[in-house]
Amino acid sequence: MDTGETLELIGGQQLQLERLPDANVIRVKGPEGAVKLTIHVTPSGPVLHIDGDGLEIRCSGALAINAQHLILHGREGLELSTAGDAAVRCQGDLHVEARAQTLIADLGDVKVRANDDVILDGERIRMNC
């Protein structure tokens, strides 16, 4: 019984489909034979594995990610950027923690507003220095 199929792709790459009893496995191999992308299609949904130098997702409209819990982790760094405005909103508490923090407004004010107290706690609080 044939459990797999291979399709030749552009640039010497291959798309392989393997049919297993509990899942289907789709692999994209580079021209050197290394697996670059693997998708395990299981009864509970697809699982995506990416091996290689990176992944780029492009779309001309909005890209939405909706999950019960979302975790983004960059092992060597994380950068969020936009050419427009940005907003972070949460209905619960927001905690920001780092070894050191810098807040810069290149043009305009920095505004802090609280319904209750504004508490500054530091070894030294330097103003207008």
C-alpha positions as CSV (number, residue, x, y, z in Angstrom):
1,M,0.0,0.0,0.0
2,D,1.4,3.4,-1.0
3,T,1.5,5.7,2.0
4,G,3.0,8.8,0.4
5,E,3.3,11.0,-2.7
6,T,6.0,13.4,-3.8
7,L,5.5,16.4,-6.1
8,E,8.5,18.2,-7.6
9,L,8.4,22.0,-7.0
10,I,10.2,25.0,-8.5
11,G,13.9,25.4,-7.6
12,G,14.5,21.7,-7.0
13,Q,12.2,21.6,-3.9
14,Q,9.8,18.8,-3.2
15,L,6.4,18.6,-1.5
16,Q,5.8,15.2,0.2
17,L,2.6,13.8,1.6
18,E,2.7,10.9,4.0
19,R,-0.5,9.2,5.1
20,L,-0.2,7.8,8.6
21,P,-3.0,6.0,10.6
22,D,-3.4,9.0,13.0
23,A,-2.3,11.9,10.9
24,N,-1.2,13.1,7.5
25,V,2.2,14.7,7.2
26,I,3.0,17.3,4.6
27,R,6.7,18.2,4.1
28,V,8.4,20.8,2.0
29,K,12.1,19.9,1.3
30,G,14.7,22.2,0.0
31,P,16.8,21.3,-3.0
32,E,19.5,19.9,-0.7
33,G,16.9,17.5,0.8
34,A,16.5,19.3,4.2
35,V,13.0,19.6,5.5
36,K,12.0,23.3,5.6
37,L,8.3,23.0,6.5
38,T,6.2,20.3,8.1
39,I,2.5,20.2,8.6
40,H,1.0,17.5,10.7
41,V,-2.7,17.3,9.9
42,T,-4.3,15.6,12.9
43,P,-7.9,15.0,14.0
44,S,-7.6,18.0,16.4
45,G,-6.2,20.3,13.7
46,P,-3.0,21.1,11.9
47,V,0.4,21.6,13.6
48,L,3.0,23.7,11.7
49,H,6.7,23.2,12.1
50,I,9.2,25.6,10.3
51,D,12.8,24.8,10.0
52,G,15.0,27.3,8.3
53,D,16.2,30.9,8.3
54,G,12.8,32.5,8.8
55,L,9.2,33.0,7.9
56,E,7.5,35.9,6.2
57,I,3.7,36.4,6.1
58,R,2.4,39.1,3.8
59,C,-1.1,40.2,3.2
60,S,-2.6,43.2,1.6
61,G,-5.3,43.6,4.2
62,A,-5.5,43.0,8.0
63,L,-3.9,40.0,9.6
64,A,-5.7,38.8,12.6
65,I,-4.6,36.2,15.1
66,N,-7.3,35.1,17.5
67,A,-6.5,32.6,20.3
68,Q,-7.6,31.7,23.8
69,H,-4.0,32.5,24.9
70,L,-1.3,34.1,22.7
71,I,2.4,33.8,23.5
72,L,5.1,35.5,21.4
73,H,8.7,34.7,22.3
74,G,11.8,35.8,20.6
75,R,14.9,33.9,21.9
76,E,17.2,36.7,20.9
77,G,14.9,39.7,20.8
78,L,11.5,41.0,20.0
79,E,10.7,44.1,17.9
80,L,7.2,45.6,17.2
81,S,7.1,48.4,14.8
82,T,4.6,50.4,12.7
83,A,4.6,53.4,10.4
84,G,1.4,54.5,12.0
85,D,-0.1,54.7,15.5
86,A,-0.1,51.8,18.0
87,A,-2.4,50.9,20.8
88,V,-2.2,48.2,23.6
89,R,-5.5,47.6,25.3
90,C,-6.5,45.0,27.9
91,Q,-9.5,44.6,30.1
92,G,-7.3,43.2,33.0
93,D,-4.1,44.5,34.5
94,L,-1.0,45.4,32.3
95,H,2.4,44.5,33.7
96,V,5.6,45.6,32.0
97,E,8.9,44.3,33.4
98,A,12.5,44.6,32.2
99,R,16.0,45.0,33.5
100,A,15.9,48.7,32.5
101,Q,13.2,50.8,30.7
102,T,13.3,53.9,28.6
103,L,10.2,55.9,27.6
104,I,10.8,58.5,24.9
105,A,8.4,60.9,23.2
106,D,10.4,62.4,20.3
107,L,7.7,65.0,19.6
108,G,5.0,65.8,22.1
109,D,4.1,65.1,25.7
110,V,4.2,62.0,27.9
111,K,0.9,61.8,29.7
112,V,0.1,59.6,32.8
113,R,-3.5,59.4,34.0
114,A,-4.8,57.3,36.8
115,N,-8.2,56.9,38.4
116,D,-6.4,56.5,41.8
117,D,-3.0,57.4,43.0
118,V,0.1,57.7,40.9
119,I,2.9,56.1,42.8
120,L,6.6,56.7,42.0
121,D,8.9,54.5,44.0
122,G,12.6,54.6,43.3
123,E,16.0,55.0,45.0
124,R,16.1,58.5,43.6
125,I,13.4,60.4,41.7
126,R,15.1,63.0,39.5
127,M,13.0,65.7,37.9
128,N,14.1,68.4,35.5
129,C,17.7,67.1,35.5
